[in-house]
Amino acid sequence: MDGQDPGRVPDGTADAPPSPRKLARRIALARAACTVFGREGYARASVDALAAAAGVSTRTLYNHFPGGKSELFRAVVTWSSGEVRDAHVAIVRARLDPGRPPRPDDLERDLAAVARALIDVMVEHPDHFALVRHIHAEADHVPPEVLAAWKAAGPGPVADALAGGLAGLERAGLLDLHGDAELAAAHFTALTSTAVAQLSHYGVLPLSEAQTDRLVRGGAAAFLRAYRAR
């Protein structure tokens, strides 16, 4: 849980930090719950199974998460989304640095490299992307406030960072975003990353290097056919 303030991981509140013992128990609960939710999904995961995975009683689980499964799921999703968000935003800022734009001839190669680095994060955080897979599959069962928390903690800030990075390439005269950087960022993600995520079931059935490269490079080329500055 290095990507978040541990005192805020379990419940997302601004209360005084818990004691070290209580914090350790909450972290253990959140880690175990991430694995269970990633395997079972939100609807099928029971409070008994969540408590057993962490080696605690259900009473202990409710002591830490009075809202039960919903509160615990929100805590896990928010924490894991924060870790992945930090990794994705760091990639975008490093590789789409407006102070060091790529040469025009290298633009397609560099955009493909950005997409590939973002995709590689999926391999590094399998439990999180198992959660994401279940969120998409069970959107009608996941509490709306949990969906909103997930989007605010992860996908939203990453999309904003990517839009900002592409806007920097536009200012450098490399792209024409047609007045909508957010839409361009959505198109970039859809063309380069979404196919890989869907075909691999969010990393459960990894694609070969050749398959991944073909999808990423083809997506970057398609993006530039729409957005390269003329």
Stockholm file with secondary structure:
# STOCKHOLM 1.0

chainA/1-230         MDGQDPGRVPDGTADAPPSPRKLARRIALARAACTVFGREGYARASVDALAAAAGVSTRTLYNHFPGGKSELFRAVVTWSSGEVRDAHVAIVRARLDPGRPPRPDDLERDLAAVARALIDVMVEHPDHFALVRHIHAEADHVPPEVLAAWKAAGPGPVADALAGGLAGLERAGLLDLHGDAELAAAHFTALTSTAVAQLSHYGVLPLSEAQTDRLVRGGAAAFLRAYRAR
#=GR chainA/1-230 SS CTTSCGGGTTTCCCSCCCCHHHHHHHHHHHHHHHHHHHHHHHHHCCHHHHHHHHTCCHHHHHHHCTTHHHHHHHHHHHHHHHHHHHHHHHHHHHHTCTTSCCCGGGHHHHHHHHHHHHHHHHHHCHHHHHHHHHHHHTTTTSCHHHHHHHHHHTHHHHHHHHHHHHHHHHHTTSBCCTTCHHHHHHHHHIIIIIHHHHHTTTTTSCCCHHHHHHHHHHHHHHHHHHHBCC
#=GC SS_cons         CTTSCGGGTTTCCCSCCCCHHHHHHHHHHHHHHHHHHHHHHHHHCCHHHHHHHHTCCHHHHHHHCTTHHHHHHHHHHHHHHHHHHHHHHHHHHHHTCTTSCCCGGGHHHHHHHHHHHHHHHHHHCHHHHHHHHHHHHTTTTSCHHHHHHHHHHTHHHHHHHHHHHHHHHHHTTSBCCTTCHHHHHHHHHIIIIIHHHHHTTTTTSCCCHHHHHHHHHHHHHHHHHHHBCC
//
